[in-house]
Amino acid sequence: MRIVIPLFERFTALDAVGPYDVLNHLPGAKVVLAAAEAGPVRDGAGRLALTADAALADITACDVLVVPGGPGARDYPADGPLLDWLRRIHPGTRWTTSVCTGSLLLGAAGLLTGRTATTHWARTGQLASYGATYTPKRVVVDGKLITAAGVSAGLDMALTLVARLADRLTAEAIQLLIEYDPQPPFDAGSLAKASPAARERLRTL
């Protein structure tokens, strides 16, 4: 099973690394990082780089596609190589997925028209502009499309995907392996829960 995670300049690292760490433990799966050109790709902060082992042009098919988000996804150029590649690859996938604003790339490629999807809470309007119906859930499954909300939801999406590719027991075993047992120190992880003071502090960050 071939799983491809496409990288682009100014992606969010955890959007890619979280699902990678889960899916890399799926029996029989090979996870490939790809980009417009093979080599290092910088994250949104410009301080961390992941290495793409393959060029997008060299990948003509995959079983699973995992599209991360990040600052670079919000304003990705319409003529960028990634969007054309997504349009070519998607018809042959078993599952096409995204994390956070990676859904905006799927939308820009025309893959979410008439679909139900999720994204980071700050980008719901942009998602809707691509013809998708936003749903405020951490993981949304619509046909063979799975979208995850902001950053940390990528782990939930990847475990959901493992359960569908293999079975629930395998997903639970991988969850145990990575000790994914969320107990956040503060109950401020969603727009509905965060205090007005926390929202204001976010604006200053």
C-alpha positions in Angstrom: 0.0 0.0 0.0 1.5 3.3 -1.1 0.6 6.4 1.0 1.8 9.8 -0.3 2.2 13.0 1.7 2.8 15.9 -0.6 4.9 18.8 0.9 5.0 22.4 -0.2 6.7 25.5 1.1 5.3 26.8 4.4 3.4 23.6 5.3 2.6 22.9 9.0 5.0 20.2 10.3 2.6 18.3 12.6 0.0 18.1 9.8 2.4 15.9 8.0 4.4 14.2 10.8 1.4 13.3 12.9 -0.3 11.1 10.2 3.1 9.9 9.1 3.9 8.5 12.5 0.5 6.7 12.7 0.4 5.4 9.1 4.1 4.3 9.1 3.0 1.6 11.6 0.3 0.2 9.3 1.3 -3.3 8.2 2.2 -3.4 4.5 2.2 0.3 4.0 4.9 2.5 2.6 4.7 6.2 3.3 6.4 8.5 0.8 7.0 12.2 1.2 6.9 14.1 -2.1 7.2 17.7 -3.4 7.5 19.6 -6.6 11.2 18.6 -6.5 12.9 16.0 -4.3 14.8 17.5 -1.4 14.2 19.6 1.8 11.0 21.6 2.1 10.6 24.3 4.8 7.7 24.5 7.2 5.6 27.6 7.8 8.1 29.0 10.4 11.0 28.5 8.0 13.0 26.8 10.7 12.2 23.1 10.1 12.6 21.1 6.9 11.4 17.7 6.0 13.0 15.8 3.1 10.9 14.8 0.1 12.3 11.6 -1.3 10.3 11.9 -4.6 9.1 14.5 -7.0 5.4 14.8 -7.7 5.9 14.2 -11.4 7.4 10.8 -10.7 4.3 9.6 -8.7 1.5 8.7 -11.0 -0.7 6.7 -8.5 -1.1 6.0 -4.8 -3.6 4.2 -2.6 -3.8 6.9 0.0 -3.2 10.7 -0.2 -2.6 12.8 2.9 -2.5 16.5 2.2 -1.2 18.7 5.1 -2.1 22.3 5.6 -0.2 25.4 6.7 0.3 29.0 5.7 1.4 28.0 2.2 -1.9 26.2 1.7 -4.0 29.3 2.2 -2.6 31.2 -0.7 -1.2 28.4 -2.9 -1.0 29.6 -6.5 -3.8 28.3 -8.9 -1.1 27.4 -11.4 1.1 25.6 -8.8 2.2 22.1 -9.7 0.5 20.5 -6.6 -3.1 21.3 -7.6 -2.7 19.7 -11.1 -1.1 16.7 -9.5 -4.0 16.4 -7.0 -6.5 16.4 -9.8 -4.6 13.6 -11.6 -4.0 11.4 -8.6 -7.3 11.7 -6.8 -9.4 9.5 -9.2 -7.2 6.5 -8.6 -6.9 6.7 -4.8 -8.7 4.5 -2.3 -8.7 7.5 0.1 -7.9 11.1 -0.3 -7.4 12.9 3.0 -6.4 16.3 4.4 -5.4 17.9 7.7 -6.2 21.4 8.8 -6.0 23.8 5.8 -4.9 21.0 3.5 -8.6 20.9 2.7 -8.2 24.3 1.1 -5.8 22.6 -1.4 -8.3 19.9 -2.1 -10.9 22.6 -2.6 -8.7 24.7 -4.9 -8.2 21.6 -7.0 -12.0 21.2 -7.3 -12.2 18.0 -5.3 -14.6 19.3 -2.6 -17.4 20.7 -4.7 -20.7 19.6 -3.2 -18.9 17.7 -0.4 -19.1 18.0 3.4 -15.7 18.8 4.9 -13.9 20.4 7.8 -10.8 22.6 8.2 -9.2 25.0 10.7 -11.9 27.1 12.3 -10.3 30.3 11.0 -10.7 29.2 7.4 -14.3 28.0 7.2 -15.3 30.8 4.8 -12.5 30.0 2.4 -13.5 26.3 2.4 -17.1 27.3 1.6 -15.8 29.4 -1.3 -14.7 26.1 -3.0 -18.2 24.7 -2.9 -17.8 22.6 0.2 -20.2 22.5 3.2 -18.2 23.1 6.4 -19.0 20.8 9.4 -17.5 21.6 12.8 -16.2 18.1 13.5 -12.6 16.9 14.1 -12.9 14.3 11.3 -15.4 14.2 8.5 -15.8 11.3 6.1 -17.6 11.9 2.8 -17.3 9.1 0.3 -13.6 8.4 -0.1 -12.7 11.9 1.2 -11.6 12.3 4.8 -10.9 15.8 6.1 -9.5 16.7 9.6 -9.8 20.0 11.5 -6.9 21.9 12.9 -3.4 20.4 13.3 -3.8 17.9 16.1 -6.9 16.4 14.5 -4.5 14.8 12.0 -3.9 12.1 14.5 -7.6 11.4 14.8 -7.9 11.3 11.0 -5.0 8.9 10.6 -6.3 6.5 13.2 -9.8 6.7 11.6 -8.1 5.8 8.3 -6.2 2.9 9.8 -9.4 1.4 11.1 -10.9 1.6 7.5 -7.7 0.3 5.8 -7.2 -2.5 8.3 -9.5 -2.8 11.3 -10.4 -1.1 14.5 -8.1 -3.4 16.6 -5.1 -2.4 14.5 -6.0 1.2 14.9 -6.3 0.8 18.7 -2.9 -1.0 18.8 -1.2 1.9 17.0 -3.0 4.4 19.3 -1.5 2.5 22.2 1.9 2.4 20.6 2.1 6.1 20.3 0.3 6.6 23.6 -2.2 8.9 22.1 -4.4 9.5 25.2 -5.2 13.2 25.1 -5.6 14.9 28.4 -4.9 18.6 27.6 -3.9 20.8 30.5 -6.5 23.5 29.4 -10.0 23.2 28.0 -9.3 25.8 25.3 -8.7 23.7 22.2 -11.7 24.9 20.2 -13.3 28.2 19.3 -16.4 27.1 21.3 -14.4 26.5 24.5 -11.7 29.2 24.4 -12.2 32.2 26.6 -12.5 35.7 25.2 -9.1 36.4 26.8 -7.5 33.5 25.1 -8.9 34.5 21.8 -7.5 38.0 22.3 -4.1 36.7 23.2 -4.2 34.6 20.0 -4.6 37.8 18.0 -1.4 39.2 19.6 0.6 36.1 18.9 
